[in-house]
Amino acid sequence: MAWETNLEILEGKEKEIDQGLPFETVVIENQKYEKIYVQAIISKDPAKLPDGEELLVRDFQENMLPDMWRIKILEKKPPPHAAYLT
């Protein structure tokens, strides 16, 4: 399965990405085009996260970056606003 995100969503998470640390973010599941809130590890280098899934990343102009990133989803989370809906 391929996931998608953009640099704007990942802005400020460079340390976590570079060090392979988990963090909360939102990704889009490509088959359903549904936003999913997750705790995940993301890597720009596929070799550093071989058990991860494909992550397509768009730049600030919504162009797809040429390099394939990887994501390992550790946990799916409820949307941050879900508490207000119950």
N, C-alpha and C positions, 0 to 999 in steps of 0.2 A: 504494500500500500504506500502511496506517496502522500506526503503532507506538504502544506504550503504556508509560508509566512512572508513578512517583508521586513526590511531593515528598520523601518520606523518602529515596529513592535519590539524589535531586538535592541533598539537604542538604549544605551546605559547598561547593557548586559555583557559588554565585551570581556570583562574580567572572568565572569562565569564561563563564557564560551571558550576563552583561551585556556582556562585551567580545568575544564571538564567538570565543572560544578553544576549541580542541579539548581533550577530556578523555575518559578511559575511564569507561564506565558500563554498566549493563545495561538493556535494553529488552525489551519483550515484542512479538513479532510476532503481530498480531491474528488472522490467518487460521489459524495453527497453534497459537496460544497457547503459543509456545515462547520461553524466555528466551534472548537473544542478548547476548553481551558484545561491546562495540564501542568504537572510538574515534570520537567524533562531535562535531559542533558543534550546539548546541541554542539556539534563539531563542524568546523569548516573543512576539516581534513577527514575524509571517509575512512582512512586507515586507522585513525585514532578512535573510531567508534564502529568497529566492524559488525557488531550485533545490532546496530541502529537501522532505522528505515530511511528511505530517501526523503530529503527535505528540499523543496524548491523554494528559493528565496528571491523576492522581487526587490528592486532598488526603489528609491524615492519617487521615480517617475513611472513606477509599476512595470518596468522592464525586468524580465527574468535574468538573474545573474547566470553567467556561463558555467560556473562551477557547481557541482552537486554537493550539498551539505548532507549531514546525517543527524537524525534525532532518535533518541531512546526515551520513550514515554514511560515514566515511572508510575504516574498516577493521573487518572482523569479527575478533575475537580468540578464542583458546581460553579456556574458563573458567579462573579463577585456580587452581583445584584440579586442573586437567588434568595437570599435571606429576606429581602424586602417583599418578595412575592408570596411568601407563606404567611 
